[in-house]
């Protein structure tokens, strides 16, 4: 009987440790991207954060977009979607995504430099209107008469 209790205690302990590791691992990987406010807080707390590649989601500040079609240089400011406060300028080199406009929500991937510019290596635009659910009558098969 004593060995059975030890086995149950050991098994319970193992399940607890595995469960704890799963929860803490998921908590760290759930954050897909930072908001501009979160990135600024991280940089203020740890200056070494400049050396990390990160993803930041925000909104393109209307009136801040400058794009050179010849060199494909894009510069704009990104703001926090919730607070609306200007956070920092973004520099990207490459063709514009089809849905990129002023005021659109974007996710940029790259590094926040010590000069205060986010150098993006990847630029994704969010376009909720493009992925709306189809109307109900679209799903109904046409009737033949």
Secondary structure as GFF3:
##gff-version 3
##sequence-region A 1 145
A	DSSP	alpha_helix	2	30	.	.	.	ID=ss1
A	DSSP	beta_strand	34	35	.	.	.	ID=ss2
A	DSSP	alpha_helix	36	45	.	.	.	ID=ss3
A	DSSP	three_ten_helix	47	51	.	.	.	ID=ss4
A	DSSP	beta_strand	54	60	.	.	.	ID=ss5
A	DSSP	beta_strand	66	68	.	.	.	ID=ss6
A	DSSP	beta_strand	73	79	.	.	.	ID=ss7
A	DSSP	beta_strand	86	93	.	.	.	ID=ss8
A	DSSP	beta_strand	105	112	.	.	.	ID=ss9
A	DSSP	beta_strand	117	125	.	.	.	ID=ss10
A	DSSP	three_ten_helix	128	131	.	.	.	ID=ss11
A	DSSP	alpha_helix	136	139	.	.	.	ID=ss12
###
